[in-house]
């Protein structure tokens, strides 16, 4: 019988990588998040002279990251449910092949389904500069949730910063559209004081008012619930708070800024009352009208880099 730490069938390569890579350790959510909810999930722990990180094989989801002598850059809810198949509240979920509610069927899972499935850790290596590079792969045949075959790859480069390279390949005979986001949760020491810089004067779509178009005035602040999609943002954005974070990108035109506010947070089981005060989401991707069109056989790629400003 498999133990709670046994890799799934989709991670046949995992044992070989663990034996070859001294910087990788197989762990479990019951160890790394002992007060969390759920039956538990296998995790990969990364330890190098330059950083420490924890990754869930489910969703290839980076849950925690801290560079040497740096501050933790990611937030995980104390009420995160580590039950297999449940979306994990925190870190950097991969929302794909759609973002938010499915545009054609609201009964389908919010934010797609790849964050709820196991990915394969297909490669791991220590680079000459001391960074760790991990490559996760996901294959989806046409199914009732998404009627097109596709492959996805997420390459994590972890060292003094977080760099995530995502690519999606159309493995089908037909063209399709997909939207996606790297749904980053970042800790804040004070929700009332934190600001998101780089969006002043830009148009945003307010999801709290049916995606009504508005103009951002000054930096984004969080006196109440915030759920905004900023299209066409080419510049980097910055979280002015503790930690102080810069988020750079390539080919991620959409910026999503979100915090549920106290009323909504109290009604969300895996967040809970008061925990909205400890994080914000500043996400990059290609959503709504900026979704990708992938022709048959085509691959598109993008990346984000998250760096602490010291």
VENKAGI-V446949 format. One record per residue. N is the residue number from 1. PHI is phi as a letter, one per 20 degrees, with the letter a starting at -180 (* if undefined). OMEGA is omega as a letter, one per 20 degrees, with the letter a starting at -180 (NA if undefined). NEAR is the number of other ideal C-beta (glycine too) atoms within 12 Angstrom. Layout:
<<N,PHI,OMEGA,NEAR> <N,PHI,OMEGA,NEAR>>
//
This chain:
<<1,*,r,4> <2,f,r,10> <3,e,a,10> <4,f,a,20> <5,e,a,24> <6,f,r,19> <7,f,r,28> <8,f,a,23> <9,f,a,12> <10,f,a,22> <11,d,a,31> <12,f,a,16> <13,e,a,26> <14,f,a,33> <15,g,a,16> <16,f,r,16> <17,f,r,31> <18,f,a,25> <19,f,a,13> <20,e,a,16> <21,d,a,26> <22,f,a,17> <23,e,r,28> <24,d,r,35> <25,c,r,26> <26,e,a,30> <27,c,a,30> <28,b,a,27> <29,f,r,39> <30,f,r,20> <31,e,a,20> <32,e,r,30> <33,c,a,30> <34,f,a,13> <35,d,a,15> <36,f,r,29> <37,e,r,25> <38,n,a,26> <39,e,r,16> <40,o,a,27> <41,c,r,41> <42,f,a,36> <43,c,r,38> <44,d,r,43> <45,d,r,34> <46,d,r,41> <47,c,r,23> <48,c,r,31> <49,f,a,18> <50,d,a,26> <51,a,r,37> <52,c,a,31> <53,b,r,42> <54,c,a,39> <55,c,r,45> <56,e,r,49> <57,f,r,45> <58,f,r,42> <59,m,a,40> <60,l,a,41> <61,e,r,48> <62,f,a,50> <63,e,r,42> <64,b,r,37> <65,b,r,47> <66,b,r,29> <67,f,r,32> <68,g,a,20> <69,m,r,12> <70,d,r,27> <71,e,r,27> <72,g,a,31> <73,d,a,43> <74,c,a,47> <75,d,r,39> <76,c,a,40> <77,f,r,37> <78,f,r,25> <79,d,r,27> <80,g,a,38> <81,d,a,29> <82,e,r,41> <83,e,r,22> <84,g,a,22> <85,n,r,19> <86,e,r,29> <87,f,a,35> <88,e,a,45> <89,e,r,40> <90,q,a,41> <91,m,r,44> <92,c,r,45> <93,f,r,44> <94,e,r,47> <95,e,a,41> <96,a,j,45> <97,e,r,44> <98,b,r,37> <99,d,a,39> <100,m,r,30> <101,f,r,20> <102,f,a,24> <103,f,a,21> <104,d,a,12> <105,b,a,14> <106,f,r,11> <107,f,r,10> <108,f,a,21> <109,g,r,28> <110,f,r,22> <111,m,r,35> <112,m,a,37> <113,c,a,30> <114,f,r,41> <115,f,a,39> <116,d,a,31> <117,d,r,37> <118,f,r,31> <119,d,r,40> <120,e,r,30> <121,f,a,42> <122,e,r,27> <123,b,r,23> <124,b,r,34> <125,b,r,26> <126,e,a,26> <127,e,a,19> <128,f,a,9> <129,e,r,17> <130,n,r,19> <131,f,r,28> <132,e,r,41> <133,c,a,31> <134,d,r,43> <135,d,r,27> <136,d,a,41> <137,c,r,30> <138,b,r,38> <139,c,r,22> <140,c,r,31> <141,e,r,15> <142,g,a,18> <143,b,a,17> <144,f,r,13> <145,e,a,25> <146,b,a,33> <147,e,a,21> <148,c,r,29> <149,e,r,24> <150,b,r,40> <151,c,r,31> <152,c,r,42> <153,c,r,32> <154,c,r,42> <155,d,r,32> <156,d,r,44> <157,d,a,34> <158,c,r,45> <159,a,r,33> <160,e,r,27> <161,b,r,32> <162,d,r,45> <163,c,r,33> <164,d,r,46> <165,d,r,30> <166,d,r,44> <167,c,r,30> <168,c,a,43> <169,d,r,28> <170,e,r,29> <171,e,a,24> <172,d,r,25> <173,e,a,13> <174,d,r,19> <175,f,r,16> <176,b,r,29> <177,d,r,30> <178,b,r,41> <179,d,a,36> <180,b,r,44> <181,b,r,44> <182,e,a,47> <183,e,a,44> <184,f,r,43> <185,d,a,41> <186,c,r,45> <187,f,r,35> <188,c,r,34> <189,e,r,21> <190,b,r,17> <191,f,a,33> <192,f,a,18> <193,d,a,18> <194,f,r,34> <195,c,r,30> <196,d,a,41> <197,d,r,29> <198,o,a,29> <199,c,a,37> <200,g,r,21> <201,n,a,17> <202,e,r,30> <203,f,r,23> <204,c,r,33> <205,d,a,29> <206,e,a,24> <207,f,r,26> <208,e,r,22> <209,c,r,15> <210,m,a,10> <211,l,r,23> <212,f,a,15> <213,e,r,19> <214,c,r,23> <215,d,r,16> <216,f,r,29> <217,d,a,13> <218,m,r,15> <219,f,r,24> <220,f,r,39> <221,c,a,27> <222,c,r,34> <223,f,r,14> <224,b,r,19> <225,g,r,26> <226,c,r,34> <227,b,a,29> <228,c,r,38> <229,d,r,42> <230,d,r,41> <231,e,r,28> <232,m,a,20> <233,e,a,37> <234,e,a,20> <235,f,r,21> <236,f,r,25> <237,c,a,38> <238,c,r,28> <239,e,a,45> <240,e,a,28> <241,a,r,32> <242,c,j,23> <243,f,r,30> <244,e,a,26> <245,c,r,42> <246,d,r,27> <247,c,r,43> <248,d,a,28> <249,a,r,34> <250,c,r,21> <251,m,r,25> <252,c,a,40> <253,f,a,28> <254,e,r,41> <255,d,r,45> <256,d,r,45> <257,d,a,41> <258,b,r,38> <259,b,a,39> <260,f,a,32> <261,m,a,25> <262,f,a,22> <263,f,a,16> <264,f,a,22> <265,f,a,29> <266,f,a,18> <267,e,a,15> <268,d,a,25> <269,g,a,21> <270,e,r,26> <271,d,r,34> <272,n,a,24> <273,g,r,20> <274,n,a,19> <275,f,r,31> <276,f,a,35> <277,f,a,25> <278,d,a,31> <279,b,r,40> <280,c,r,45> <281,d,r,43> <282,c,a,52> <283,d,r,42> <284,c,a,43> <285,r,r,47> <286,b,a,40> <287,c,r,40> <288,l,a,30> <289,f,r,20> <290,e,r,30> <291,g,a,29> <292,e,r,37> <293,d,r,19> <294,d,r,31> <295,f,r,18> <296,g,a,17> <297,n,a,18> <298,e,r,23> <299,c,r,22> <300,c,a,33> <301,c,r,24> <302,b,r,33> <303,b,r,27> <304,c,r,41> <305,c,a,30> <306,d,a,46> <307,c,r,31> <308,f,r,31> <309,e,a,23> <310,d,NA,16>>
//
